[in-house]
Amino acid sequence: MKHRFSMPLLGVISLLLFFWGGCSKDGPGEPGGEGEYFFHFKVDGQTVSYPFTPAEQINLTAVMAHDPGSGLHMANIAGIKDITVMDQSDRLTFFLGDPKELATAVVYSNVAGAGRTLPGIFSMAYGDSMGDLYIAAINTTDPPLYAPAVLQFTEIDQGHVSGNFSAVLKRYGTSAGRLELLGTLTISEGSFRVPRH
């Protein structure tokens, strides 16, 4: 089984990793109290929670914008345990792009199907406590690389963004120039409410 990564996918992954490096507060939306924002989910049944720590860092964030060049409405949402850690551990991010304005009540997914909307760009990535990266993106190969992942916004306003998510994420490596599946994990009962910057 031989797979090639498309250039758009590599570009999305590069942007995703750039945003993982940290976020600064320089846009609209003032962070509230520490209990106001959260990022909760389960990994293979085990609860993971990233509380908002505004006194030390802006570790929960959403950046949403329209890119006139591509015509896409973009969203980058991140829940990070500690942005000062230089590897990709304890981070969960979403990156979406679509010609239509991103909206609540729409179930965005990397896999088309009944009740799901396939946007132009969809990527969900989780770096576990060991720094291993598990991802789901839009499938561009046959057989497909990725399992279904879904994200639904429940609120989008100038100050914050909230939503729900779930996924089956996969971790790949390479061996003798071929992709090799190294592991799979299930993200369930995901919810977030993060400040918008």
C-alpha positions, 0 to 999 in steps of 0.5 A: 500500500503506497500513499502520497501526501498531497501538497494541500494536506502538508500545508494544513499540517504545517499550519496546524503545527505552527498554531500548536507552538502557542497563541498570544492574546492580541485580538477581540475577546477578553478571557473571563474567570478560570471556570468560564473556559474549558476543554474536556474529552475522553481518550479511550475512556479516560477523562482528559481536561485542560483548564484555562490558565490565563494568569500564566498562559492563553492555552485555550483559544479560537482564531476564526477569520475569512481569507480573501485570497482563498475565499475560505472561512477558517477556524483554528481551535486549540486546547493545550495543557501547557504551551511552554512545552516545546513538543506536541504533548497534551494538545488537541486542535481543530483546523477547518476551512470552508467556502461557506461561513462556519456555523452552529448546528452543522456537523463538520466531518472529514468523511461525508455522510448522512447528517455530516458536512464535508468542509474544504479543509478538516483536520483534528490532531491530538498529541498524547502525554508522550508526544505521539501525534494522532490525526484525522483529516480528509481522505485523499487516498485509496484506501483511505488513511483516516477514520471519521471525526466530527466537530459541531459548533454550539456557539460562535460569537465575538468573545468565545467559541464552543462546541462538541467533538468526537473522533477515531484518530490514527498515528502513522509512521514510515517504514521502508518508504511506506506508511505504517499504522502505529496506533489508533485511539478514540476521542469521545464526549468532547466539549470545549468553550474557549476565548476567541482571539 
